[in-house]
Amino acid sequence: MADITRRFGWRHLRGAPTAHVRHQRAGRLVHDGPGLSFWYRSLTAALSEVPVDDRELAMTFHARTSDFQDVAVQATVTYRISDPGVAAARLDFSVDPDTGVWRGAPLEQLATLLTETAQQHALDVLARTPLSAALVDGVAAVRDRVAAGLAAEPRLPATGIEVVAVRVVALRPEPEVERALRTPAREQIQQEADRATYERRAVAVERERAIAENELASQIELARREEQLVDQQGTNARREAEEHAAADAVRAEAEATRTVRLAKAEAQAAREVGEARARAQAAWLRVHAEVDVATLHALTGTRLAENLPRIDSVTVSPDVVTGLLSRLGGAAGGPSGEPA
């Protein structure tokens, strides 16, 4: 909206850079352009203000698909007034010279024109499309069709309007239909989740079975090795016993051989000792046979004296000396009583 001030019966208008102002006086164009600033008299001035900036028009309308399902279309059309003179001539953009307010509702007229035109093309493309296809590819199809239809609409250039862009925000069915359509997908997702759960459980069971089989195989292998160990230990024990028995036999044989040899040696030594003793006895006897009786008595006394215990003191009575001398005298005289 233009900024208008009053001074002594005159009016001053100051426009915005995005507003195209047309000032006519007595049917003659005096000022024409965006962002103008000028003085005028309100009684003789005819003012029009046309916005030339890009404007967003949001629209929502309902359509029906080929399978008789209602859908809601949310779209946005970006447009601008490219020819303000034509637009001011075709639509009422006049403003009050005292307040600067539009006398009509030109933007609402533009919105109705764009909405009805876009809705016509959207209904045309959706009426030939089933609901499932519309939900999958309907957004792009509706956008392209609406953009092409607005670009080919002859009334828009004739009104000085240029469509900049078309966007389809959403294409939604009724809530009941949308829930019904979501159900198979949710069921499929749930089935996939259940299948993944079952597969995970099956994998876990298979892994547990493999672990149990490995443990059982390990136990069987351990038992087999323990059996082999027991057999080997028995074999080693038998071999050790056989070796001990063989060693004992060898020792016994060696001991017997040694005992036999020792007995033979002892017998030989005893035989040799006996022979030596016999020879010594024989020699002794031969020597004693050749010696006289007195010498033998002397030797006997000597031997007897050697074997007698030690006597420190002897008390000899006259009777003992007399008897001893008598015996010695008798022994010296011999058996016949003659002196030797």
NUZAPA-344964 format. One record per residue (C-alpha): x, y, z; residue number from 1. Coordinates in Angstrom, 2 decimals. Example, Ala and Ser with C-alpha at 12.3 -4.5 7.8 and 13.67 -1.06 7.14 Angstrom:
       c1       c2       c3    i
    12.30    -4.50     7.80    1
    13.67    -1.06     7.14    2
END
This chain:
       c1       c2       c3    i
     0.00     0.00     0.00    1
     1.30     3.43    -0.93    2
     2.28     5.95     1.73    3
     0.16     9.10     1.30    4
     0.51    12.35     3.29    5
    -1.54    15.59     3.19    6
    -0.17    19.14     2.86    7
    -2.43    22.17     2.34    8
    -4.91    20.44     0.04    9
    -2.20    18.53    -1.81   10
    -1.34    14.86    -1.44   11
     2.08    13.30    -1.58   12
     2.49     9.67    -2.60   13
     5.59     7.66    -1.89   14
     5.59     4.21    -3.49   15
     7.58     1.07    -2.76   16
    10.17    -0.39    -5.13   17
     7.97    -3.48    -5.59   18
     4.84    -1.48    -6.42   19
     4.14    -0.04    -9.89   20
     2.17     3.20    -9.57   21
     0.14     4.76   -12.41   22
    -1.05     8.37   -12.00   23
    -3.65     9.69   -14.46   24
    -5.07    13.17   -14.55   25
    -7.93    14.10   -16.85   26
    -7.46    10.81   -18.68   27
    -3.78    11.52   -19.33   28
    -0.97     9.39   -17.83   29
     1.21    11.62   -15.68   30
     3.34     9.20   -13.65   31
     4.03     5.55   -14.41   32
     6.65     3.31   -12.74   33
     7.74     1.54    -9.57   34
     9.01     3.34    -6.49   35
     7.68     6.79    -7.54   36
     7.25     9.81    -5.28   37
     5.18    12.83    -6.37   38
     2.56    15.45    -5.40   39
    -0.98    15.46    -6.73   40
    -4.49    16.73    -6.08   41
    -6.92    14.12    -4.90   42
    -9.88    15.58    -6.77   43
    -8.25    15.29   -10.18   44
    -5.97    12.22    -9.72   45
    -6.68     8.59   -10.64   46
    -4.17     6.29    -9.00   47
    -3.42     2.59    -9.55   48
    -0.89     0.51    -7.59   49
     0.16    -2.83    -9.11   50
     2.53    -5.10    -7.13   51
     5.35    -6.41    -9.30   52
     7.11    -8.71    -6.79   53
     6.93   -12.53    -6.83   54
     3.94   -13.79    -4.87   55
     3.15   -17.22    -3.48   56
    -0.38   -18.53    -3.89   57
    -1.18   -21.61    -1.78   58
    -4.16   -23.62    -2.93   59
    -5.96   -26.72    -1.72   60
    -8.66   -28.49    -3.67   61
   -10.26   -31.90    -3.93   62
   -10.26   -34.18    -6.94   63
   -11.53   -37.65    -7.83   64
    -9.46   -40.42    -9.37   65
   -10.52   -42.86   -12.07   66
   -11.54   -45.41    -9.42   67
   -13.83   -42.82    -7.74   68
   -11.59   -42.05    -4.78   69
   -11.39   -38.53    -3.39   70
    -7.95   -37.01    -2.96   71
    -6.82   -33.66    -1.58   72
    -4.23   -31.73    -3.58   73
    -2.00   -29.15    -1.91   74
    -0.09   -26.94    -4.35   75
     1.69   -23.61    -4.47   76
     1.90   -21.33    -7.52   77
     4.51   -18.58    -7.71   78
     3.55   -15.73   -10.04   79
     4.30   -12.13   -10.81   80
     2.61    -9.29   -12.73   81
     4.95    -8.82   -15.65   82
     2.92    -6.09   -17.41   83
     1.49    -3.67   -14.82   84
    -0.21    -1.52   -17.48   85
    -2.16    -4.43   -18.90   86
    -2.99    -5.72   -15.42   87
    -4.20    -2.27   -14.33   88
    -6.35    -2.09   -17.43   89
    -7.84    -5.57   -16.98   90
    -8.19    -5.65   -13.18   91
    -9.15    -3.01   -10.67   92
    -5.88    -1.94    -9.00   93
    -7.13     1.60    -8.31   94
    -6.41     3.07    -4.89   95
    -8.10     5.77    -2.87   96
    -6.11     9.01    -3.42   97
    -6.65    10.00     0.19   98
    -5.80     6.71     1.95   99
    -3.87     4.65    -0.66  100
    -6.11     1.61    -0.08  101
    -7.32    -0.51    -2.98  102
   -10.92     0.12    -3.83  103
   -11.37    -3.46    -5.02  104
    -9.75    -6.87    -4.39  105
    -7.54    -7.46    -7.44  106
    -5.24   -10.01    -5.77  107
    -8.24   -12.11    -4.80  108
    -9.37   -12.05    -8.42  109
    -5.89   -13.18    -9.50  110
    -5.93   -15.95    -6.86  111
    -9.32   -17.16    -8.07  112
    -8.16   -17.14   -11.67  113
    -4.96   -19.09   -10.93  114
    -6.65   -21.53    -8.54  115
    -9.47   -22.39   -10.93  116
    -7.09   -22.79   -13.85  117
    -4.69   -25.02   -11.89  118
    -7.59   -27.01   -10.44  119
    -9.03   -27.61   -13.89  120
    -5.77   -29.17   -15.15  121
    -5.22   -31.16   -11.95  122
    -8.74   -32.59   -12.09  123
    -8.23   -33.50   -15.72  124
    -5.07   -35.55   -15.04  125
    -6.35   -37.18   -11.85  126
    -9.64   -38.21   -13.44  127
    -7.65   -40.51   -15.74  128
    -5.39   -41.95   -13.02  129
    -6.26   -44.65   -10.46  130
    -5.63   -43.96    -6.81  131
    -2.62   -46.25    -6.46  132
    -0.86   -44.66    -9.45  133
    -1.83   -41.19    -8.29  134
    -0.26   -41.79    -4.90  135
     2.92   -43.12    -6.50  136
     3.45   -40.75    -9.46  137
     0.59   -38.29    -9.07  138
     2.63   -35.46    -7.56  139
     4.97   -35.17   -10.53  140
     2.16   -35.73   -13.04  141
    -0.07   -33.07   -11.48  142
     2.82   -30.61   -11.19  143
     3.83   -31.01   -14.82  144
     0.24   -30.83   -16.04  145
    -0.59   -27.72   -13.99  146
     2.62   -25.97   -15.04  147
     1.98   -26.75   -18.69  148
    -1.68   -25.73   -18.42  149
    -0.89   -22.40   -16.76  150
     1.82   -21.67   -19.31  151
    -0.63   -22.38   -22.15  152
    -3.55   -20.47   -20.61  153
    -4.14   -17.43   -22.87  154
    -5.97   -15.41   -20.25  155
    -2.92   -15.07   -18.01  156
    -0.66   -13.20   -20.51  157
    -3.69   -11.18   -21.54  158
    -4.00   -10.10   -17.93  159
    -0.26    -9.37   -17.62  160
     0.43   -12.35   -15.34  161
     3.52   -14.59   -15.59  162
     3.69   -17.93   -13.77  163
     7.16   -18.43   -12.26  164
     6.89   -21.92   -10.68  165
     4.42   -24.60    -9.69  166
     4.89   -26.93    -6.75  167
     2.64   -29.76    -5.64  168
     3.18   -30.20    -1.91  169
     1.02   -33.25    -1.21  170
    -1.54   -35.59    -2.71  171
    -3.47   -37.32     0.04  172
    -6.53   -39.61    -0.01  173
    -9.24   -39.62     2.62  174
    -8.15   -40.71     6.12  175
   -10.07   -44.01     5.97  176
    -8.64   -44.86     2.55  177
    -5.18   -43.84     3.65  178
    -5.40   -46.13     6.70  179
    -6.67   -48.94     4.49  180
    -3.81   -48.40     2.07  181
    -1.31   -48.33     4.92  182
    -2.55   -51.64     6.29  183
    -0.97   -53.94     3.64  184
     2.31   -52.07     3.86  185
     2.24   -52.28     7.64  186
     1.35   -55.97     7.44  187
     4.18   -56.54     5.01  188
     6.58   -54.63     7.23  189
     5.36   -56.64    10.22  190
     5.77   -59.86     8.24  191
     9.26   -58.82     7.27  192
    10.01   -58.03    10.90  193
     8.56   -61.38    12.00  194
    10.49   -63.16     9.27  195
    13.67   -61.42    10.36  196
    12.91   -62.41    13.97  197
    12.27   -66.03    12.99  198
    15.40   -66.11    10.83  199
    17.39   -64.63    13.67  200
    15.99   -67.23    16.05  201
    16.65   -69.98    13.50  202
    20.21   -68.77    13.10  203
    20.57   -68.68    16.89  204
    19.16   -72.22    17.18  205
    21.42   -73.41    14.38  206
    24.40   -71.83    16.07  207
    23.44   -73.38    19.40  208
    23.08   -76.77    17.66  209
    26.47   -76.33    16.02  210
    27.97   -75.36    19.37  211
    26.36   -78.40    21.03  212
    27.62   -80.67    18.22  213
    31.08   -79.19    18.57  214
    30.98   -79.73    22.32  215
    29.76   -83.33    21.83  216
    32.45   -83.94    19.22  217
    35.00   -82.46    21.58  218
    33.78   -84.73    24.38  219
    33.90   -87.78    22.07  220
    37.38   -86.85    20.92  221
    38.43   -86.30    24.53  222
    37.01   -89.71    25.54  223
    38.77   -91.34    22.61  224
    42.03   -89.73    23.55  225
    41.51   -90.69    27.18  226
    40.95   -94.29    26.00  227
    44.12   -94.09    23.96  228
    45.87   -92.64    26.97  229
    44.64   -95.50    29.18  230
    45.72   -98.05    26.57  231
    49.08   -96.36    26.24  232
    49.47   -96.21    29.98  233
    48.65   -99.95    30.21  234
    51.10  -100.69    27.43  235
    53.71   -98.57    29.15  236
    53.00  -100.33    32.47  237
    53.26  -103.79    30.84  238
    56.43  -102.75    29.08  239
    57.81  -101.34    32.29  240
    56.88  -104.56    34.17  241
    58.46  -106.66    31.42  242
    61.56  -104.53    31.54  243
    61.63  -104.79    35.36  244
    61.14  -108.56    35.10  245
    63.88  -108.80    32.49  246
    66.10  -106.65    34.64  247
    65.31  -108.79    37.68  248
    66.03  -111.93    35.65  249
    69.29  -110.46    34.50  250
    70.12  -109.45    38.06  251
    69.09  -112.87    39.40  252
    71.12  -114.61    36.72  253
    74.05  -112.37    37.44  254
    73.60  -112.93    41.17  255
    73.37  -116.68    40.64  256
    76.41  -116.62    38.42  257
    78.24  -114.54    40.97  258
    77.10  -116.85    43.77  259
    78.19  -119.91    41.82  260
    81.48  -118.30    41.03  261
    81.85  -117.23    44.65  262
    80.96  -120.73    45.87  263
    83.42  -122.24    43.41  264
    86.02  -119.76    44.53  265
    85.26  -120.44    48.16  266
    85.34  -124.20    47.53  267
    88.60  -123.82    45.62  268
    89.98  -121.65    48.38  269
    88.74  -124.07    51.03  270
    90.23  -126.97    49.06  271
    93.48  -125.16    48.66  272
    93.41  -124.12    52.33  273
    92.64  -127.69    53.34  274
    95.39  -128.98    51.14  275
    97.73  -126.37    52.54  276
    96.69  -127.25    56.05  277
    97.03  -130.93    55.27  278
   100.47  -130.34    53.85  279
   101.35  -128.18    56.86  280
    99.94  -130.77    59.23  281
   101.80  -133.46    57.43  282
   104.97  -131.40    57.56  283
   104.30  -130.70    61.22  284
   103.77  -134.27    61.91  285
   106.91  -135.20    60.03  286
   108.85  -132.63    62.00  287
   107.44  -133.81    65.30  288
   108.01  -137.39    64.38  289
   111.68  -136.69    63.89  290
   112.07  -134.71    67.16  291
   112.70  -136.47    70.51  292
   110.22  -136.58    73.35  293
   112.00  -134.04    75.54  294
   111.89  -131.45    72.84  295
   108.22  -132.12    72.33  296
   107.62  -131.65    76.05  297
   109.53  -128.39    75.99  298
   107.53  -127.18    73.03  299
   104.33  -128.24    74.76  300
   105.27  -126.28    77.84  301
   106.14  -123.28    75.76  302
   102.81  -123.46    74.03  303
   101.06  -123.91    77.31  304
   102.87  -120.94    78.76  305
   101.87  -118.82    75.80  306
    98.25  -119.70    76.31  307
    98.19  -119.26    80.07  308
    96.75  -116.06    81.50  309
    99.08  -113.48    82.96  310
   100.08  -114.14    86.54  311
   101.50  -111.24    88.47  312
   102.47  -113.20    91.58  313
   102.63  -116.88    92.50  314
   102.76  -118.29    95.96  315
   104.46  -121.67    95.97  316
   104.24  -123.82    99.04  317
   106.87  -126.43    99.87  318
   104.40  -129.18    99.13  319
   103.80  -127.92    95.61  320
   107.48  -127.54    94.88  321
   108.17  -131.04    96.16  322
   105.43  -132.55    94.07  323
   106.45  -130.62    90.98  324
   110.04  -131.63    91.30  325
   109.02  -135.22    91.75  326
   107.03  -135.07    88.54  327
   109.76  -133.38    86.62  328
   112.24  -135.95    87.86  329
   109.98  -138.80    86.88  330
   109.44  -137.38    83.44  331
   113.17  -136.94    82.86  332
   113.96  -140.57    83.89  333
   111.50  -141.93    81.22  334
   109.20  -144.83    81.54  335
   111.76  -147.11    82.90  336
   112.85  -144.79    85.72  337
   116.25  -144.26    84.18  338
   117.77  -140.87    83.79  339
   117.52  -139.56    80.24  340
END
